[in-house]
Structure formats: structure tokens, C-alpha cells
Amino acid sequence: MVEPRNNADSDAKLEIQMLHDRLLVRQPSDDGERRSSSGIVIPATAQMASRLCWGDVLGVGNNVRNIKIGDRVLFNPEDQLEVEIQGDVYVVMRERDIHAIASERTEQGTGLYL
């Protein structure tokens, strides 16, 4: 279920059922400057190579096998489709477009943690 975050005019919730192998992902907004791990400030206008980004899974289709609602996933935002729902922008993608999952499950992994 997707709740509107920034729309004060609507208290209604919008029920969305994803189909087949589709995922609905909320991508965190990249507002302004960033800092590198060494503390260097990188301005928002700096050009960067294509980057993958993390997002939170809000919905999964019936045929999605490895991803659950609430997982954080790594994906390429430039190859995906965006949809606006009540003023908020979400990304719709296929399960096969996910590069990694960060979750509480410890079945497999790289040993790296967020």
C-alpha cells in the first residue's frame, strides 16, 4: 500500500497491486551537495559517471521470487520508468533489473553491510 507523503489535501490511501515480475520502488531524493568518505564536499552540479542507486521496495508482483516488500535494492535509475502517484515519484521495474538486495535476511551475502 502506498501512502501519500506530501499531499495535505488527501487522507486517502491508494491500493496498488503490481503485476507479474514488476516492482514499485521509492528512490530517495538527491537534494543538493554530497560528501565523499574523506569529507570532501561534492556540489549538486558536479557531473558524475552513471551511478547505481538504492531504493526501498513498496510493492511486488505475483511472480517476483527473491525480493520482498521492505527490502532495499540497488538498481540503475536511468534505465527505469518513473510514475507519479499523488505528487510523489516512484520507479517501476522488473525483478531482473535489480543488481543487489540489502535486507535483514542472512541466507547469502557478501559480508558487507550498509
SULNOR-V712272 format. One record per run of one state. SS is the DSSP state (~ for helix, > for strand, _ for the rest). FROM is the first residue (numbers start at 1). TO is the last residue. If there is no record, write none. Layout:
SS&FROM&TO ; SS&FROM&TO
This chain:
_&1&1 ; >&2&2 ; _&3&13 ; >&14&14 ; _&15&21 ; >&22&27 ; _&28&33 ; >&34&35 ; _&36&40 ; >&41&42 ; _&43&52 ; >&53&60 ; _&61&71 ; >&72&75 ; _&76&76 ; ~&77&79 ; _&80&80 ; >&81&85 ; _&86&87 ; >&88&94 ; ~&95&97 ; _&98&99 ; >&100&102 ; _&103&114
